[in-house]
């Protein structure tokens, strides 16, 4: 699953967020990676009971995405998408 942001821009956003605590960079990272949340939620929803709302999964996924962005350490050279 690809994001709509180029890799070089993502590196710059990570650098600005991690080094300076730039909140706009964090917001941009959330927007850049949000398609991954929708993709994973859609895949998970197909195996869950009908009463589980996909919108709820997306909501919880976005909360998890924000938490993951705050804890991620780009210096470890692991792809965030993984």
C-alpha positions, 0 to 999 in steps of 0.5 A: 500500500503506497501513500500519496507522499513521496519518500523524500518528503516523508523523510523530511517530515519525520526529521522535522517532527522528531528533531523539532517537535513540529506539530504540522509535520506530525499532522502531515504524517497522519494524513500521509499514512491514513490510507494504510489505516483504511486499507487494513480496516477494510481487510479486517472488516471482511473477517468480522461479524456484521455488527462491527462497523468499519468506520469504528475500525478506522477510528480506532486505527487512526488513534493507533496511527497517531500513537505509532507516529509518536513512538516511531524511531526513524533512526532505527532504519525500519520502514514505518509502513511495516 
